[in-house]
Amino acid sequence: MIDYKKYTGLILLFLLTSAVLFAQSEKPEDQVKSTLSEIFKLSKGNKYQKASGYFAYTGDDKDRYLTSTLNYGVREEKSIVRRNCKKIKAYLELSDSYEYGKFQTKNIDGVKHYILKVVFKSGSQNLNISFDFVKIGNKFVLASFG
Protein backbone atom coordinates (compact mmCIF):
# COMPACT_ATOMS: atom_id res chain seq x y z
CA MET A 1 0.00 0.00 0.00
CA ILE A 2 1.32 3.48 -0.92
CA ASP A 3 1.72 5.99 1.89
CA TYR A 4 0.43 9.16 0.22
CA LYS A 5 1.30 11.33 3.22
CA LYS A 6 4.96 10.59 2.64
CA TYR A 7 4.77 11.74 -1.00
CA THR A 8 2.51 14.77 -0.50
CA GLY A 9 5.39 16.87 0.82
CA LEU A 10 7.62 15.90 -2.09
CA ILE A 11 4.91 16.70 -4.61
CA LEU A 12 4.28 20.10 -3.00
CA LEU A 13 8.02 20.84 -2.99
CA PHE A 14 8.26 19.90 -6.68
CA LEU A 15 5.28 22.11 -7.60
CA LEU A 16 6.60 25.06 -5.61
CA THR A 17 10.07 24.74 -7.12
CA SER A 18 8.59 24.52 -10.61
CA ALA A 19 6.47 27.63 -10.04
CA VAL A 20 9.47 29.61 -8.76
CA LEU A 21 11.65 28.55 -11.68
CA PHE A 22 8.90 29.39 -14.17
CA ALA A 23 8.44 32.86 -12.65
CA GLN A 24 12.18 33.51 -12.79
CA SER A 25 12.44 32.32 -16.38
CA GLU A 26 9.98 34.91 -17.68
CA LYS A 27 11.82 37.06 -20.21
CA PRO A 28 12.61 40.68 -19.22
CA GLU A 29 10.56 41.91 -22.19
CA ASP A 30 7.47 40.10 -20.90
CA GLN A 31 8.06 41.40 -17.38
CA VAL A 32 8.43 44.98 -18.64
CA LYS A 33 5.22 44.69 -20.69
CA SER A 34 3.39 43.32 -17.67
CA THR A 35 4.69 46.14 -15.48
CA LEU A 36 3.75 48.77 -18.05
CA SER A 37 0.25 47.31 -18.31
CA GLU A 38 -0.08 47.65 -14.54
CA ILE A 39 1.13 51.27 -14.71
CA PHE A 40 -1.44 51.93 -17.45
CA LYS A 41 -4.19 50.43 -15.29
CA LEU A 42 -3.19 52.43 -12.20
CA SER A 43 -2.85 55.65 -14.21
CA LYS A 44 -6.30 55.25 -15.77
CA GLY A 45 -7.75 54.59 -12.32
CA ASN A 46 -5.98 57.58 -10.70
CA LYS A 47 -4.39 55.22 -8.17
CA TYR A 48 -1.37 57.44 -7.65
CA GLN A 49 -0.18 56.13 -4.31
CA LYS A 50 0.00 52.54 -5.55
CA ALA A 51 1.57 53.70 -8.83
CA SER A 52 4.41 55.41 -6.95
CA GLY A 53 5.97 51.97 -6.39
CA TYR A 54 6.40 51.63 -10.17
CA PHE A 55 8.41 54.82 -10.73
CA ALA A 56 12.16 54.98 -10.09
CA TYR A 57 13.61 57.85 -8.11
CA THR A 58 15.63 60.08 -10.46
CA GLY A 59 16.21 63.11 -8.23
CA ASP A 60 19.35 64.65 -6.77
CA ASP A 61 19.91 62.15 -3.93
CA LYS A 62 22.74 60.01 -5.35
CA ASP A 63 22.07 57.23 -2.81
CA ARG A 64 18.52 56.77 -4.14
CA TYR A 65 19.10 57.51 -7.82
CA LEU A 66 17.64 54.55 -9.80
CA THR A 67 17.87 52.37 -6.68
CA SER A 68 14.55 53.17 -5.03
CA THR A 69 11.03 54.09 -6.04
CA LEU A 70 9.25 57.38 -5.53
CA ASN A 71 7.89 58.02 -2.06
CA TYR A 72 4.28 59.20 -2.23
CA GLY A 73 4.63 60.65 1.27
CA VAL A 74 7.14 63.25 0.06
CA ARG A 75 5.38 66.23 -1.50
CA GLU A 76 7.77 66.69 -4.46
CA GLU A 77 7.76 62.98 -5.28
CA LYS A 78 3.97 62.80 -4.95
CA SER A 79 3.77 65.59 -7.53
CA ILE A 80 6.02 63.66 -9.94
CA VAL A 81 3.89 60.52 -9.59
CA ARG A 82 0.69 62.43 -10.25
CA ARG A 83 2.18 64.26 -13.25
CA ASN A 84 3.54 61.01 -14.77
CA CYS A 85 0.25 59.17 -14.28
CA LYS A 86 -1.72 62.03 -15.83
CA LYS A 87 0.59 62.06 -18.89
CA ILE A 88 0.23 58.32 -19.31
CA LYS A 89 -3.54 58.54 -18.87
CA ALA A 90 -3.66 61.25 -21.56
CA TYR A 91 -1.73 59.00 -24.00
CA LEU A 92 -4.26 56.24 -23.36
CA GLU A 93 -7.36 58.42 -23.54
CA LEU A 94 -6.32 60.27 -26.70
CA SER A 95 -5.52 57.01 -28.49
CA ASP A 96 -7.81 54.51 -30.12
CA SER A 97 -5.29 51.76 -29.37
CA TYR A 98 -1.65 51.09 -28.68
CA GLU A 99 0.81 48.38 -29.53
CA TYR A 100 4.19 47.39 -28.24
CA GLY A 101 7.12 48.00 -30.53
CA LYS A 102 10.84 47.36 -30.29
CA PHE A 103 12.38 46.18 -27.02
CA GLN A 104 16.05 46.69 -26.24
CA THR A 105 18.48 46.75 -23.36
CA LYS A 106 21.20 49.32 -22.93
CA ASN A 107 23.83 50.00 -20.27
CA ILE A 108 23.85 53.65 -19.26
CA ASP A 109 26.37 54.79 -16.65
CA GLY A 110 26.73 51.21 -15.42
CA VAL A 111 22.98 50.66 -15.03
CA LYS A 112 21.10 48.26 -17.29
CA HIS A 113 18.06 49.91 -18.89
CA TYR A 114 15.17 48.04 -20.50
CA ILE A 115 13.55 50.19 -23.16
CA LEU A 116 10.16 49.41 -24.68
CA LYS A 117 8.74 51.46 -27.53
CA VAL A 118 4.97 51.88 -27.55
CA VAL A 119 2.97 53.20 -30.48
CA PHE A 120 -0.22 55.02 -29.50
CA LYS A 121 -2.61 55.15 -32.46
CA SER A 122 -5.31 57.70 -33.08
CA GLY A 123 -6.89 57.52 -36.50
CA SER A 124 -4.07 57.77 -39.02
CA GLN A 125 -1.67 59.34 -36.53
CA ASN A 126 0.89 57.44 -34.48
CA LEU A 127 2.68 58.68 -31.40
CA ASN A 128 5.88 56.77 -30.58
CA ILE A 129 6.84 56.82 -26.90
CA SER A 130 9.85 55.12 -25.31
CA PHE A 131 9.38 53.72 -21.81
CA ASP A 132 12.71 53.26 -20.03
CA PHE A 133 12.77 50.77 -17.15
CA VAL A 134 15.41 49.75 -14.64
CA LYS A 135 15.36 46.79 -12.32
CA ILE A 136 15.30 47.43 -8.58
CA GLY A 137 15.60 44.18 -6.69
CA ASN A 138 13.41 41.78 -8.65
CA LYS A 139 11.01 44.45 -9.92
CA PHE A 140 11.05 46.53 -13.08
CA VAL A 141 10.24 50.21 -12.49
CA LEU A 142 9.82 53.10 -14.89
CA ALA A 143 12.80 55.49 -14.93
CA SER A 144 11.59 57.80 -17.70
CA PHE A 145 9.35 58.03 -20.74
CA GLY A 146 8.74 60.32 -23.63
C-alpha positions as CSV (number, residue, x, y, z in Angstrom):
1,M,0.0,0.0,0.0
2,I,1.3,3.5,-0.9
3,D,1.7,6.0,1.9
4,Y,0.4,9.2,0.2
5,K,1.3,11.3,3.2
6,K,5.0,10.6,2.6
7,Y,4.8,11.7,-1.0
8,T,2.5,14.8,-0.5
9,G,5.4,16.9,0.8
10,L,7.6,15.9,-2.1
11,I,4.9,16.7,-4.6
12,L,4.3,20.1,-3.0
13,L,8.0,20.8,-3.0
14,F,8.3,19.9,-6.7
15,L,5.3,22.1,-7.6
16,L,6.6,25.1,-5.6
17,T,10.1,24.7,-7.1
18,S,8.6,24.5,-10.6
19,A,6.5,27.6,-10.0
20,V,9.5,29.6,-8.8
21,L,11.6,28.5,-11.7
22,F,8.9,29.4,-14.2
23,A,8.4,32.9,-12.6
24,Q,12.2,33.5,-12.8
25,S,12.4,32.3,-16.4
26,E,10.0,34.9,-17.7
27,K,11.8,37.1,-20.2
28,P,12.6,40.7,-19.2
29,E,10.6,41.9,-22.2
30,D,7.5,40.1,-20.9
31,Q,8.1,41.4,-17.4
32,V,8.4,45.0,-18.6
33,K,5.2,44.7,-20.7
34,S,3.4,43.3,-17.7
35,T,4.7,46.1,-15.5
36,L,3.8,48.8,-18.0
37,S,0.2,47.3,-18.3
38,E,-0.1,47.7,-14.5
39,I,1.1,51.3,-14.7
40,F,-1.4,51.9,-17.5
41,K,-4.2,50.4,-15.3
42,L,-3.2,52.4,-12.2
43,S,-2.9,55.6,-14.2
44,K,-6.3,55.2,-15.8
45,G,-7.7,54.6,-12.3
46,N,-6.0,57.6,-10.7
47,K,-4.4,55.2,-8.2
48,Y,-1.4,57.4,-7.6
49,Q,-0.2,56.1,-4.3
50,K,0.0,52.5,-5.6
51,A,1.6,53.7,-8.8
52,S,4.4,55.4,-7.0
53,G,6.0,52.0,-6.4
54,Y,6.4,51.6,-10.2
55,F,8.4,54.8,-10.7
56,A,12.2,55.0,-10.1
57,Y,13.6,57.9,-8.1
58,T,15.6,60.1,-10.5
59,G,16.2,63.1,-8.2
60,D,19.3,64.7,-6.8
61,D,19.9,62.1,-3.9
62,K,22.7,60.0,-5.3
63,D,22.1,57.2,-2.8
64,R,18.5,56.8,-4.1
65,Y,19.1,57.5,-7.8
66,L,17.6,54.6,-9.8
67,T,17.9,52.4,-6.7
68,S,14.6,53.2,-5.0
69,T,11.0,54.1,-6.0
70,L,9.2,57.4,-5.5
71,N,7.9,58.0,-2.1
72,Y,4.3,59.2,-2.2
73,G,4.6,60.7,1.3
74,V,7.1,63.2,0.1
75,R,5.4,66.2,-1.5
76,E,7.8,66.7,-4.5
77,E,7.8,63.0,-5.3
78,K,4.0,62.8,-5.0
79,S,3.8,65.6,-7.5
80,I,6.0,63.7,-9.9
81,V,3.9,60.5,-9.6
82,R,0.7,62.4,-10.2
83,R,2.2,64.3,-13.3
84,N,3.5,61.0,-14.8
85,C,0.2,59.2,-14.3
86,K,-1.7,62.0,-15.8
87,K,0.6,62.1,-18.9
88,I,0.2,58.3,-19.3
89,K,-3.5,58.5,-18.9
90,A,-3.7,61.2,-21.6
91,Y,-1.7,59.0,-24.0
92,L,-4.3,56.2,-23.4
93,E,-7.4,58.4,-23.5
94,L,-6.3,60.3,-26.7
95,S,-5.5,57.0,-28.5
96,D,-7.8,54.5,-30.1
97,S,-5.3,51.8,-29.4
98,Y,-1.7,51.1,-28.7
99,E,0.8,48.4,-29.5
100,Y,4.2,47.4,-28.2
101,G,7.1,48.0,-30.5
102,K,10.8,47.4,-30.3
103,F,12.4,46.2,-27.0
104,Q,16.0,46.7,-26.2
105,T,18.5,46.7,-23.4
106,K,21.2,49.3,-22.9
107,N,23.8,50.0,-20.3
108,I,23.8,53.7,-19.3
109,D,26.4,54.8,-16.6
110,G,26.7,51.2,-15.4
111,V,23.0,50.7,-15.0
112,K,21.1,48.3,-17.3
113,H,18.1,49.9,-18.9
114,Y,15.2,48.0,-20.5
115,I,13.5,50.2,-23.2
116,L,10.2,49.4,-24.7
117,K,8.7,51.5,-27.5
118,V,5.0,51.9,-27.5
119,V,3.0,53.2,-30.5
120,F,-0.2,55.0,-29.5
121,K,-2.6,55.1,-32.5
122,S,-5.3,57.7,-33.1
123,G,-6.9,57.5,-36.5
124,S,-4.1,57.8,-39.0
125,Q,-1.7,59.3,-36.5
126,N,0.9,57.4,-34.5
127,L,2.7,58.7,-31.4
128,N,5.9,56.8,-30.6
129,I,6.8,56.8,-26.9
130,S,9.9,55.1,-25.3
131,F,9.4,53.7,-21.8
132,D,12.7,53.3,-20.0
133,F,12.8,50.8,-17.1
134,V,15.4,49.8,-14.6
135,K,15.4,46.8,-12.3
136,I,15.3,47.4,-8.6
137,G,15.6,44.2,-6.7
138,N,13.4,41.8,-8.7
139,K,11.0,44.5,-9.9
140,F,11.1,46.5,-13.1
141,V,10.2,50.2,-12.5
142,L,9.8,53.1,-14.9
143,A,12.8,55.5,-14.9
144,S,11.6,57.8,-17.7
145,F,9.4,58.0,-20.7
146,G,8.7,60.3,-23.6
